[in-house]
Structure formats: C-alpha cells, structure tokens
C-alpha cells in the first residue's frame, strides 16, 4: 500500500505502509514517529495523518509547510506540525486504503513544483 511521507524539512518519500491493502494505526505511527495519530480527510480518496500530540509537545515540532499548504488547498487550512503521512481514503468498512496511482502521481507533480525533494522507498 503506497503512502507519501511529508517531512517538515520539505522532503518527501513514497513508502509501502503495509503488506496488505489497508493501513494500521501502528504502521502510521511508525511512519510518523508518534504514539497516537489523528486523521484529516482532505478528499474522498485522500487522508492526511499526523501526530495527535504534536501541537501540544514541548517543544512543538517544526511547521510542516508542505502539509499545511496541501491542507489549505483542500479547504483544511491550519498550521500542521511534524511529519505527516498521506494515504488514500477509507473503504466502506472504515479501513484506510493506499494512494491510487493517479492521486500519487498528481501529488508528486505538485511537490515537484514546490521544490520538494522526493525519495522513493516504495518501488
């Protein structure tokens, strides 16, 4: 399942989040580096996962400029902090799906325009 990690240092990476077709909270936490995740639904086929405790951490993690711009583009503008992970939307059972090839391609194109350094760990 492909997902896209966006870091506060303006780098990004395509990852394989799970062996199967759905993501787990533990896998999302591992990708973000946190204990508890929170989801922001940006579109029916796009969710942004972040550290629920990030804004209250001491010190607060750096602002994720790319994640914040992306949220604003989808009408969910705020200052997101720390690392975020983008996945596909949820299926009918509420399971998180991977990014579609079409959605991933569109996101990578936007990231390139923003000068984001994108690595590919997902193959």
N, C-alpha and C positions, 0 to 999 in steps of 0.2 A: 504494500500500500504506500503510494507516494505521498509525501508531505513536504512542505517547504518551511525551513527554519529561517527566521529573520532575526539577526542579532543587532544590538544597539550600536555596534561599531560599523554598521552599514554593510555587513557581509551577509550572505545568504547561502543556504545549502539545500539541495534536494536530497531527501533521505527516504529510506524504506523504513516506515514506522512500525510495521507489523508484518508477520509472515502471511497472515490471512487477509481478509477483505475489510476488517474493522480495526479501529484503534482502541487501545485500552487506556484508562486513566494512568496506570503505571508507566506505560510507554510514552505517553505525552509528558508526564512529569520528568522522566529521564531525559527526553529531548530538550526540555526547557531548563532543567536543573532546579526543580522546585519540589515541594511536598504536596501542594494542592493546586489543581488547575481550575480555571474559570473559562467559560466559552463565550465568545461574542459572535453571533451569527451575522455575517455580512451579506450573504445571499443564500438562496436555497441550496446551492452547491458549493458554498464557501463558508468555513468557520475559522475563526482565529482563537487560538488557545493561549492563555497567558498565566503567569504566576498570580494566583489569587492574593497572596500576601505581599507581592511586590511593592504596591504603593504605600504599604504600612511598614515596610522593612526599614531597618536603621543600620546603615544608610540606605536611602532609596536608590534602587538601581538606576542607571542612566536611562534617559528617554530613548525609546525606540522610534527614531524619526520615520523610518520607512513604514513600520507598523502603524504609526499614528497617521501618516499620510494615506495609507491604504484604508484605514478605518474611516477617515473623513470622506474619501472618495465614495464609500458605500453608505454614507449618512450616519456613521457611528463614530463621529469625531470626538476624541479626547486625547490626553497625553498618555499613551501606553508606555510602560517601562519594562526594561529587561528583555529577555529573549521571548519571541512568540513563535508559534507553530501554526501554519495554515494547512487545513485539511479540507476534504470535501464535506458536504452536508451530511445530515443524518438520514438513515433509511427509515422505513415505516416502524421498525422496532426501536428506533432511537439510537442505533449503533452508528458511530462515526465512520464515514467512508473515506477512501483516499481521494486525492485530487484527480479529476479526469485529465486526460492528456491535453484536451482543449483548454481547460482552465489553467493548468500548469503552464502551457505554452504562452497564454496571454499574460499571466503573472510574470513570467521570466522576461517577456518583452518589455513590460513596464519597468521592471527592476533594472534592465539594461539601460533604458532611457534615463533613469535616475542615477546612473553611475554606480550601481551596487555590484560588488564583486560576488559572483555566484559560483559556488563549487558544486560538484555533482557526486554524491556518495551513493546515490540510488541506482545508478547504472542506466 
